[in-house]
Amino acid sequence: MSQQLISPELLQKSDKILFVAHLALGDFTYMQNCFRAFARVYPHIRMHLWIDEVRRTSDQSKWLHLKKYALYDWVRTTGMFERIYDQTYSPHLYKESILQAQAENYPIVVSFAVLVRHLYAELVRKLSPQGFVVAQKKRVRLLDIRKHLAYRKLDAFIPAYKSSELRGEHISALYASWFEQLFGIVTTAQERFPYVEVPALWRQRAQADLAAQGVPGSARLVFLNAFSKSDERSWPLERMFELSQRMRQMPAWRDARFIVNVVPEKMDQARRMLDKSKVENVTLFSAEENFFQLPAVLGLCSLIISVETAVMHLANAVHVPVIALMRQTSPEWVPIDAANSTIISAKRRKGWITEIEVDEVLACVAERQESGA
């Protein structure tokens, strides 16, 4: 490998570093291991993390939801970051956060942002006017002057990637390669396997909450998730209800209880839909209070069926078999645990998840059952 982007000399004399990313739960599921490896190799460097909220808005009605982003619970609990900038969801707080970061005089700032990369190139230099700054860089058209000027602010850059260029590599390998390029840190495939340490409090709460909703402690649980942040990666909730009832016709799942995940803003709508459908053995769930409600419940399940979102990756982290409903556009995001994961893909290259029918999922469930998986 060529020389690392940030010199060993600079790393040895630096007392802190700021990482910038527009993290989603899926990103952190795999990047957590990279941060842990950094802390192990450079224990003298205090890690700070800037979580940039790409949904930043002046609409005050949306601030409460953005402020409660579940990722913040997880990141805080790891204990790896001395300081976390998690107040970037409003323009005013964003500007305040910039001033706070500037006062830290960071010797190194690294951006992992893969959207509007030139804006993050400008941001890292603004956060550290005198420090060594690195960000992602994409090829720029000759006359796109602003982007050329933005990238000139960087001391080094990580080349942008395309899914087609990864040649079958998993996203965790890509993240690991960034840390190798930047810091010379090499991680094995085993070290990249995701994990989540669920506090005992939330494991106990998960069992108590299910019991309060009439779910027997001995019940075989199936977790169903149809929701993603984007329409093209979401499945109609009606199909999850249908799937649950048709699975109950299989001998192995006759007495199963189905926990259907619902994003908080759709819960009222989901309750009305559930009442109207009159399906049985279905419990609606939403991690409205704390992130760890989600992995705590996932860990109690025998099977997870999910569209391509954080739930799918967390299934591997809690070691529960998963059936993943995916588009074909981002193969690097398949579940990392191939032995305990089954993928059902949309039929067309750019097809939406809605191309997948209930019958296909049922056939996959039956096949897993026959194979003893």
TORKOL-4160 file (C-alpha; in steps of 0.2 Angstrom, whole numbers, padded with zeros to 4 digits, m for minus):
373
<pt num="1" X="0000" Y="0000" Z="0000"/>
<pt num="2" X="0006" Y="0018" Z="m0003"/>
<pt num="3" X="0010" Y="0030" Z="0011"/>
<pt num="4" X="m0004" Y="0034" Z="0022"/>
<pt num="5" X="m0013" Y="0050" Z="0020"/>
<pt num="6" X="m0010" Y="0057" Z="0038"/>
<pt num="7" X="0008" Y="0055" Z="0043"/>
<pt num="8" X="0013" Y="0045" Z="0058"/>
<pt num="9" X="0022" Y="0060" Z="0065"/>
<pt num="10" X="0007" Y="0071" Z="0065"/>
<pt num="11" X="m0003" Y="0057" Z="0073"/>
<pt num="12" X="0009" Y="0055" Z="0086"/>
<pt num="13" X="0010" Y="0073" Z="0091"/>
<pt num="14" X="m0009" Y="0076" Z="0090"/>
<pt num="15" X="m0020" Y="0075" Z="0106"/>
<pt num="16" X="m0037" Y="0074" Z="0097"/>
<pt num="17" X="m0046" Y="0072" Z="0081"/>
<pt num="18" X="m0063" Y="0076" Z="0074"/>
<pt num="19" X="m0072" Y="0064" Z="0063"/>
<pt num="20" X="m0086" Y="0071" Z="0052"/>
<pt num="21" X="m0100" Y="0060" Z="0045"/>
<pt num="22" X="m0118" Y="0061" Z="0040"/>
<pt num="23" X="m0120" Y="0044" Z="0049"/>
<pt num="24" X="m0135" Y="0033" Z="0048"/>
<pt num="25" X="m0138" Y="0018" Z="0059"/>
<pt num="26" X="m0132" Y="0006" Z="0045"/>
<pt num="27" X="m0116" Y="0016" Z="0043"/>
<pt num="28" X="m0112" Y="0016" Z="0061"/>
<pt num="29" X="m0115" Y="m0003" Z="0062"/>
<pt num="30" X="m0099" Y="m0006" Z="0052"/>
<pt num="31" X="m0089" Y="0010" Z="0056"/>
<pt num="32" X="m0090" Y="0007" Z="0075"/>
<pt num="33" X="m0077" Y="m0007" Z="0072"/>
<pt num="34" X="m0065" Y="0006" Z="0063"/>
<pt num="35" X="m0067" Y="0019" Z="0077"/>
<pt num="36" X="m0063" Y="0005" Z="0090"/>
<pt num="37" X="m0047" Y="0000" Z="0080"/>
<pt num="38" X="m0042" Y="0018" Z="0079"/>
<pt num="39" X="m0044" Y="0020" Z="0098"/>
<pt num="40" X="m0033" Y="0004" Z="0100"/>
<pt num="41" X="m0019" Y="0010" Z="0089"/>
<pt num="42" X="m0019" Y="0028" Z="0094"/>
<pt num="43" X="m0024" Y="0028" Z="0112"/>
<pt num="44" X="m0017" Y="0045" Z="0116"/>
<pt num="45" X="m0029" Y="0054" Z="0103"/>
<pt num="46" X="m0046" Y="0059" Z="0110"/>
<pt num="47" X="m0059" Y="0056" Z="0097"/>
<pt num="48" X="m0073" Y="0069" Z="0094"/>
<pt num="49" X="m0087" Y="0065" Z="0082"/>
<pt num="50" X="m0098" Y="0078" Z="0071"/>
<pt num="51" X="m0114" Y="0070" Z="0066"/>
<pt num="52" X="m0121" Y="0080" Z="0052"/>
<pt num="53" X="m0139" Y="0080" Z="0050"/>
<pt num="54" X="m0143" Y="0081" Z="0031"/>
<pt num="55" X="m0161" Y="0084" Z="0035"/>
<pt num="56" X="m0157" Y="0101" Z="0043"/>
<pt num="57" X="m0171" Y="0113" Z="0043"/>
<pt num="58" X="m0179" Y="0129" Z="0049"/>
<pt num="59" X="m0195" Y="0121" Z="0052"/>
<pt num="60" X="m0196" Y="0120" Z="0071"/>
<pt num="61" X="m0210" Y="0107" Z="0070"/>
<pt num="62" X="m0197" Y="0094" Z="0064"/>
<pt num="63" X="m0184" Y="0098" Z="0077"/>
<pt num="64" X="m0190" Y="0087" Z="0091"/>
<pt num="65" X="m0190" Y="0071" Z="0080"/>
<pt num="66" X="m0173" Y="0076" Z="0073"/>
<pt num="67" X="m0166" Y="0079" Z="0091"/>
<pt num="68" X="m0171" Y="0061" Z="0096"/>
<pt num="69" X="m0162" Y="0053" Z="0082"/>
<pt num="70" X="m0159" Y="0035" Z="0088"/>
<pt num="71" X="m0141" Y="0035" Z="0083"/>
<pt num="72" X="m0136" Y="0047" Z="0096"/>
<pt num="73" X="m0141" Y="0035" Z="0110"/>
<pt num="74" X="m0130" Y="0022" Z="0102"/>
<pt num="75" X="m0115" Y="0033" Z="0099"/>
<pt num="76" X="m0115" Y="0040" Z="0117"/>
<pt num="77" X="m0116" Y="0023" Z="0125"/>
<pt num="78" X="m0100" Y="0017" Z="0116"/>
<pt num="79" X="m0089" Y="0028" Z="0127"/>
<pt num="80" X="m0077" Y="0030" Z="0112"/>
<pt num="81" X="m0080" Y="0049" Z="0109"/>
<pt num="82" X="m0075" Y="0062" Z="0121"/>
<pt num="83" X="m0086" Y="0075" Z="0112"/>
<pt num="84" X="m0101" Y="0073" Z="0100"/>
<pt num="85" X="m0108" Y="0086" Z="0090"/>
<pt num="86" X="m0126" Y="0081" Z="0088"/>
<pt num="87" X="m0135" Y="0098" Z="0087"/>
<pt num="88" X="m0134" Y="0101" Z="0069"/>
<pt num="89" X="m0152" Y="0099" Z="0064"/>
<pt num="90" X="m0156" Y="0118" Z="0064"/>
<pt num="91" X="m0147" Y="0132" Z="0055"/>
<pt num="92" X="m0144" Y="0141" Z="0071"/>
<pt num="93" X="m0137" Y="0126" Z="0081"/>
<pt num="94" X="m0127" Y="0121" Z="0066"/>
<pt num="95" X="m0118" Y="0138" Z="0066"/>
<pt num="96" X="m0116" Y="0137" Z="0085"/>
<pt num="97" X="m0108" Y="0120" Z="0083"/>
<pt num="98" X="m0096" Y="0127" Z="0070"/>
<pt num="99" X="m0090" Y="0140" Z="0082"/>
<pt num="100" X="m0088" Y="0127" Z="0096"/>
<pt num="101" X="m0077" Y="0116" Z="0085"/>
<pt num="102" X="m0067" Y="0130" Z="0079"/>
<pt num="103" X="m0063" Y="0134" Z="0097"/>
<pt num="104" X="m0056" Y="0117" Z="0099"/>
<pt num="105" X="m0042" Y="0120" Z="0087"/>
<pt num="106" X="m0042" Y="0103" Z="0080"/>
<pt num="107" X="m0025" Y="0097" Z="0073"/>
<pt num="108" X="m0034" Y="0084" Z="0062"/>
<pt num="109" X="m0052" Y="0084" Z="0054"/>
<pt num="110" X="m0058" Y="0070" Z="0043"/>
<pt num="111" X="m0074" Y="0069" Z="0034"/>
<pt num="112" X="m0082" Y="0053" Z="0028"/>
<pt num="113" X="m0097" Y="0061" Z="0020"/>
<pt num="114" X="m0101" Y="0054" Z="0003"/>
<pt num="115" X="m0115" Y="0066" Z="m0002"/>
<pt num="116" X="m0111" Y="0084" Z="m0009"/>
<pt num="117" X="m0093" Y="0080" Z="m0005"/>
<pt num="118" X="m0087" Y="0097" Z="m0010"/>
<pt num="119" X="m0098" Y="0105" Z="0004"/>
<pt num="120" X="m0090" Y="0094" Z="0017"/>
<pt num="121" X="m0073" Y="0099" Z="0010"/>
<pt num="122" X="m0077" Y="0117" Z="0014"/>
<pt num="123" X="m0084" Y="0112" Z="0031"/>
<pt num="124" X="m0069" Y="0103" Z="0037"/>
<pt num="125" X="m0058" Y="0118" Z="0033"/>
<pt num="126" X="m0070" Y="0129" Z="0041"/>
<pt num="127" X="m0070" Y="0118" Z="0057"/>
<pt num="128" X="m0051" Y="0119" Z="0057"/>
<pt num="129" X="m0044" Y="0134" Z="0048"/>
<pt num="130" X="m0026" Y="0129" Z="0053"/>
<pt num="131" X="m0027" Y="0110" Z="0055"/>
<pt num="132" X="m0024" Y="0095" Z="0043"/>
<pt num="133" X="m0041" Y="0092" Z="0034"/>
<pt num="134" X="m0046" Y="0077" Z="0024"/>
<pt num="135" X="m0062" Y="0073" Z="0015"/>
<pt num="136" X="m0070" Y="0063" Z="0001"/>
<pt num="137" X="m0067" Y="0070" Z="m0017"/>
<pt num="138" X="m0076" Y="0066" Z="m0033"/>
<pt num="139" X="m0071" Y="0070" Z="m0050"/>
<pt num="140" X="m0076" Y="0088" Z="m0055"/>
<pt num="141" X="m0080" Y="0095" Z="m0072"/>
<pt num="142" X="m0067" Y="0107" Z="m0079"/>
<pt num="143" X="m0078" Y="0123" Z="m0077"/>
<pt num="144" X="m0086" Y="0118" Z="m0060"/>
<pt num="145" X="m0076" Y="0132" Z="m0052"/>
<pt num="146" X="m0084" Y="0131" Z="m0034"/>
<pt num="147" X="m0080" Y="0112" Z="m0032"/>
<pt num="148" X="m0062" Y="0115" Z="m0038"/>
<pt num="149" X="m0060" Y="0128" Z="m0025"/>
<pt num="150" X="m0068" Y="0118" Z="m0012"/>
<pt num="151" X="m0056" Y="0103" Z="m0015"/>
<pt num="152" X="m0041" Y="0114" Z="m0015"/>
<pt num="153" X="m0045" Y="0118" Z="0004"/>
<pt num="154" X="m0040" Y="0100" Z="0008"/>
<pt num="155" X="m0023" Y="0093" Z="0013"/>
<pt num="156" X="m0027" Y="0076" Z="0007"/>
<pt num="157" X="m0043" Y="0067" Z="0000"/>
<pt num="158" X="m0051" Y="0050" Z="0000"/>
<pt num="159" X="m0056" Y="0045" Z="m0018"/>
<pt num="160" X="m0075" Y="0044" Z="m0021"/>
<pt num="161" X="m0081" Y="0026" Z="m0024"/>
<pt num="162" X="m0095" Y="0019" Z="m0035"/>
<pt num="163" X="m0104" Y="0002" Z="m0031"/>
<pt num="164" X="m0099" Y="m0004" Z="m0048"/>
<pt num="165" X="m0080" Y="m0002" Z="m0043"/>
<pt num="166" X="m0081" Y="m0012" Z="m0027"/>
<pt num="167" X="m0080" Y="m0029" Z="m0036"/>
<pt num="168" X="m0091" Y="m0038" Z="m0023"/>
<pt num="169" X="m0083" Y="m0030" Z="m0008"/>
<pt num="170" X="m0094" Y="m0027" Z="0007"/>
<pt num="171" X="m0096" Y="m0010" Z="0014"/>
<pt num="172" X="m0087" Y="m0014" Z="0029"/>
<pt num="173" X="m0072" Y="m0018" Z="0019"/>
<pt num="174" X="m0073" Y="m0001" Z="0011"/>
<pt num="175" X="m0074" Y="0008" Z="0027"/>
<pt num="176" X="m0059" Y="m0002" Z="0033"/>
<pt num="177" X="m0050" Y="0003" Z="0018"/>
<pt num="178" X="m0053" Y="0021" Z="0022"/>
<pt num="179" X="m0045" Y="0019" Z="0039"/>
<pt num="180" X="m0030" Y="0010" Z="0031"/>
<pt num="181" X="m0028" Y="0024" Z="0018"/>
<pt num="182" X="m0029" Y="0037" Z="0032"/>
<pt num="183" X="m0020" Y="0030" Z="0047"/>
<pt num="184" X="m0012" Y="0014" Z="0041"/>
<pt num="185" X="m0024" Y="0003" Z="0052"/>
<pt num="186" X="m0027" Y="m0014" Z="0045"/>
<pt num="187" X="m0042" Y="m0024" Z="0051"/>
<pt num="188" X="m0047" Y="m0042" Z="0047"/>
<pt num="189" X="m0064" Y="m0048" Z="0041"/>
<pt num="190" X="m0067" Y="m0055" Z="0058"/>
<pt num="191" X="m0064" Y="m0038" Z="0066"/>
<pt num="192" X="m0076" Y="m0030" Z="0054"/>
<pt num="193" X="m0091" Y="m0040" Z="0060"/>
<pt num="194" X="m0104" Y="m0029" Z="0068"/>
<pt num="195" X="m0109" Y="m0029" Z="0086"/>
<pt num="196" X="m0121" Y="m0020" Z="0098"/>
<pt num="197" X="m0119" Y="m0020" Z="0117"/>
<pt num="198" X="m0137" Y="m0019" Z="0123"/>
<pt num="199" X="m0138" Y="m0013" Z="0141"/>
<pt num="200" X="m0146" Y="m0025" Z="0153"/>
<pt num="201" X="m0159" Y="m0012" Z="0157"/>
<pt num="202" X="m0166" Y="m0012" Z="0139"/>
<pt num="203" X="m0165" Y="m0031" Z="0138"/>
<pt num="204" X="m0176" Y="m0032" Z="0153"/>
<pt num="205" X="m0188" Y="m0018" Z="0147"/>
<pt num="206" X="m0190" Y="m0027" Z="0130"/>
<pt num="207" X="m0197" Y="m0043" Z="0139"/>
<pt num="208" X="m0208" Y="m0032" Z="0151"/>
<pt num="209" X="m0215" Y="m0022" Z="0137"/>
<pt num="210" X="m0220" Y="m0037" Z="0126"/>
<pt num="211" X="m0227" Y="m0046" Z="0142"/>
<pt num="212" X="m0238" Y="m0030" Z="0145"/>
<pt num="213" X="m0245" Y="m0032" Z="0127"/>
<pt num="214" X="m0250" Y="m0050" Z="0130"/>
<pt num="215" X="m0235" Y="m0058" Z="0122"/>
<pt num="216" X="m0231" Y="m0074" Z="0131"/>
<pt num="217" X="m0213" Y="m0076" Z="0136"/>
<pt num="218" X="m0212" Y="m0093" Z="0128"/>
<pt num="219" X="m0218" Y="m0087" Z="0111"/>
<pt num="220" X="m0208" Y="m0089" Z="0096"/>
<pt num="221" X="m0205" Y="m0071" Z="0089"/>
<pt num="222" X="m0204" Y="m0065" Z="0071"/>
<pt num="223" X="m0199" Y="m0047" Z="0068"/>
<pt num="224" X="m0205" Y="m0039" Z="0052"/>
<pt num="225" X="m0199" Y="m0022" Z="0046"/>
<pt num="226" X="m0206" Y="m0014" Z="0030"/>
<pt num="227" X="m0200" Y="0004" Z="0033"/>
<pt num="228" X="m0185" Y="0013" Z="0025"/>
<pt num="229" X="m0181" Y="0031" Z="0024"/>
<pt num="230" X="m0184" Y="0030" Z="0005"/>
<pt num="231" X="m0199" Y="0024" Z="m0004"/>
<pt num="232" X="m0189" Y="0013" Z="m0016"/>
<pt num="233" X="m0182" Y="0003" Z="m0002"/>
<pt num="234" X="m0199" Y="0001" Z="0008"/>
<pt num="235" X="m0212" Y="m0012" Z="0007"/>
<pt num="236" X="m0231" Y="m0010" Z="0009"/>
<pt num="237" X="m0236" Y="m0013" Z="0027"/>
<pt num="238" X="m0251" Y="m0022" Z="0021"/>
<pt num="239" X="m0239" Y="m0036" Z="0014"/>
<pt num="240" X="m0231" Y="m0038" Z="0031"/>
<pt num="241" X="m0248" Y="m0041" Z="0039"/>
<pt num="242" X="m0252" Y="m0053" Z="0025"/>
<pt num="243" X="m0236" Y="m0062" Z="0027"/>
<pt num="244" X="m0238" Y="m0064" Z="0046"/>
<pt num="245" X="m0255" Y="m0072" Z="0043"/>
<pt num="246" X="m0249" Y="m0084" Z="0029"/>
<pt num="247" X="m0234" Y="m0089" Z="0040"/>
<pt num="248" X="m0246" Y="m0094" Z="0053"/>
<pt num="249" X="m0253" Y="m0107" Z="0041"/>
<pt num="250" X="m0236" Y="m0116" Z="0042"/>
<pt num="251" X="m0234" Y="m0129" Z="0056"/>
<pt num="252" X="m0218" Y="m0121" Z="0062"/>
<pt num="253" X="m0225" Y="m0104" Z="0064"/>
<pt num="254" X="m0243" Y="m0108" Z="0069"/>
<pt num="255" X="m0241" Y="m0101" Z="0087"/>
<pt num="256" X="m0228" Y="m0087" Z="0082"/>
<pt num="257" X="m0230" Y="m0069" Z="0087"/>
<pt num="258" X="m0226" Y="m0056" Z="0075"/>
<pt num="259" X="m0218" Y="m0040" Z="0080"/>
<pt num="260" X="m0221" Y="m0027" Z="0066"/>
<pt num="261" X="m0209" Y="m0012" Z="0066"/>
<pt num="262" X="m0217" Y="0005" Z="0063"/>
<pt num="263" X="m0208" Y="0022" Z="0062"/>
<pt num="264" X="m0215" Y="0034" Z="0075"/>
<pt num="265" X="m0223" Y="0046" Z="0063"/>
<pt num="266" X="m0233" Y="0031" Z="0055"/>
<pt num="267" X="m0239" Y="0023" Z="0071"/>
<pt num="268" X="m0256" Y="0030" Z="0071"/>
<pt num="269" X="m0259" Y="0025" Z="0053"/>
<pt num="270" X="m0252" Y="0008" Z="0057"/>
<pt num="271" X="m0264" Y="0005" Z="0072"/>
<pt num="272" X="m0279" Y="0010" Z="0061"/>
<pt num="273" X="m0273" Y="m0002" Z="0047"/>
<pt num="274" X="m0271" Y="m0016" Z="0060"/>
<pt num="275" X="m0288" Y="m0013" Z="0067"/>
<pt num="276" X="m0296" Y="m0014" Z="0050"/>
<pt num="277" X="m0286" Y="m0029" Z="0044"/>
<pt num="278" X="m0291" Y="m0039" Z="0060"/>
<pt num="279" X="m0275" Y="m0050" Z="0059"/>
<pt num="280" X="m0270" Y="m0060" Z="0074"/>
<pt num="281" X="m0254" Y="m0062" Z="0084"/>
<pt num="282" X="m0247" Y="m0046" Z="0078"/>
<pt num="283" X="m0239" Y="m0033" Z="0090"/>
<pt num="284" X="m0234" Y="m0016" Z="0083"/>
<pt num="285" X="m0217" Y="m0009" Z="0089"/>
<pt num="286" X="m0208" Y="0007" Z="0088"/>
<pt num="287" X="m0191" Y="0012" Z="0097"/>
<pt num="288" X="m0198" Y="0029" Z="0102"/>
<pt num="289" X="m0189" Y="0030" Z="0119"/>
<pt num="290" X="m0172" Y="0024" Z="0115"/>
<pt num="291" X="m0161" Y="0016" Z="0101"/>
<pt num="292" X="m0158" Y="0001" Z="0112"/>
<pt num="293" X="m0176" Y="m0004" Z="0112"/>
<pt num="294" X="m0173" Y="m0010" Z="0094"/>
<pt num="295" X="m0159" Y="m0022" Z="0096"/>
<pt num="296" X="m0166" Y="m0028" Z="0113"/>
<pt num="297" X="m0181" Y="m0034" Z="0104"/>
<pt num="298" X="m0172" Y="m0041" Z="0089"/>
<pt num="299" X="m0162" Y="m0051" Z="0100"/>
<pt num="300" X="m0177" Y="m0060" Z="0107"/>
<pt num="301" X="m0183" Y="m0066" Z="0090"/>
<pt num="302" X="m0181" Y="m0082" Z="0080"/>
<pt num="303" X="m0182" Y="m0074" Z="0063"/>
<pt num="304" X="m0181" Y="m0056" Z="0056"/>
<pt num="305" X="m0188" Y="m0051" Z="0039"/>
<pt num="306" X="m0183" Y="m0034" Z="0034"/>
<pt num="307" X="m0181" Y="m0022" Z="0020"/>
<pt num="308" X="m0164" Y="m0014" Z="0016"/>
<pt num="309" X="m0161" Y="m0003" Z="0032"/>
<pt num="310" X="m0153" Y="m0003" Z="0049"/>
<pt num="311" X="m0164" Y="m0018" Z="0055"/>
<pt num="312" X="m0156" Y="m0029" Z="0042"/>
<pt num="313" X="m0139" Y="m0025" Z="0048"/>
<pt num="314" X="m0143" Y="m0026" Z="0067"/>
<pt num="315" X="m0150" Y="m0043" Z="0064"/>
<pt num="316" X="m0132" Y="m0049" Z="0060"/>
<pt num="317" X="m0126" Y="m0039" Z="0075"/>
<pt num="318" X="m0137" Y="m0048" Z="0087"/>
<pt num="319" X="m0135" Y="m0065" Z="0078"/>
<pt num="320" X="m0153" Y="m0068" Z="0073"/>
<pt num="321" X="m0156" Y="m0076" Z="0056"/>
<pt num="322" X="m0163" Y="m0063" Z="0043"/>
<pt num="323" X="m0172" Y="m0063" Z="0027"/>
<pt num="324" X="m0167" Y="m0047" Z="0018"/>
<pt num="325" X="m0178" Y="m0038" Z="0005"/>
<pt num="326" X="m0166" Y="m0028" Z="m0006"/>
<pt num="327" X="m0164" Y="m0018" Z="m0022"/>
<pt num="328" X="m0150" Y="m0023" Z="m0034"/>
<pt num="329" X="m0142" Y="m0006" Z="m0034"/>
<pt num="330" X="m0131" Y="m0007" Z="m0019"/>
<pt num="331" X="m0124" Y="m0025" Z="m0017"/>
<pt num="332" X="m0110" Y="m0019" Z="m0005"/>
<pt num="333" X="m0124" Y="m0017" Z="0008"/>
<pt num="334" X="m0129" Y="m0035" Z="0009"/>
<pt num="335" X="m0130" Y="m0042" Z="0026"/>
<pt num="336" X="m0112" Y="m0047" Z="0031"/>
<pt num="337" X="m0116" Y="m0064" Z="0039"/>
<pt num="338" X="m0120" Y="m0074" Z="0024"/>
<pt num="339" X="m0122" Y="m0090" Z="0034"/>
<pt num="340" X="m0137" Y="m0083" Z="0043"/>
<pt num="341" X="m0144" Y="m0071" Z="0030"/>
<pt num="342" X="m0155" Y="m0074" Z="0015"/>
<pt num="343" X="m0157" Y="m0061" Z="0002"/>
<pt num="344" X="m0172" Y="m0058" Z="m0010"/>
<pt num="345" X="m0169" Y="m0045" Z="m0023"/>
<pt num="346" X="m0180" Y="m0035" Z="m0034"/>
<pt num="347" X="m0181" Y="m0042" Z="m0051"/>
<pt num="348" X="m0175" Y="m0027" Z="m0061"/>
<pt num="349" X="m0158" Y="m0019" Z="m0059"/>
<pt num="350" X="m0166" Y="m0002" Z="m0053"/>
<pt num="351" X="m0182" Y="m0010" Z="m0048"/>
<pt num="352" X="m0190" Y="m0005" Z="m0031"/>
<pt num="353" X="m0193" Y="m0017" Z="m0016"/>
<pt num="354" X="m0211" Y="m0017" Z="m0021"/>
<pt num="355" X="m0207" Y="m0029" Z="m0035"/>
<pt num="356" X="m0205" Y="m0043" Z="m0022"/>
<pt num="357" X="m0221" Y="m0052" Z="m0018"/>
<pt num="358" X="m0227" Y="m0060" Z="m0002"/>
<pt num="359" X="m0226" Y="m0078" Z="m0011"/>
<pt num="360" X="m0208" Y="m0076" Z="m0014"/>
<pt num="361" X="m0205" Y="m0072" Z="0005"/>
<pt num="362" X="m0215" Y="m0086" Z="0010"/>
<pt num="363" X="m0206" Y="m0098" Z="m0001"/>
<pt num="364" X="m0190" Y="m0092" Z="0007"/>
<pt num="365" X="m0196" Y="m0095" Z="0024"/>
<pt num="366" X="m0202" Y="m0113" Z="0019"/>
<pt num="367" X="m0185" Y="m0116" Z="0011"/>
<pt num="368" X="m0176" Y="m0110" Z="0027"/>
<pt num="369" X="m0187" Y="m0121" Z="0037"/>
<pt num="370" X="m0184" Y="m0137" Z="0027"/>
<pt num="371" X="m0165" Y="m0134" Z="0027"/>
<pt num="372" X="m0166" Y="m0132" Z="0046"/>
<pt num="373" X="m0159" Y="m0114" Z="0045"/>
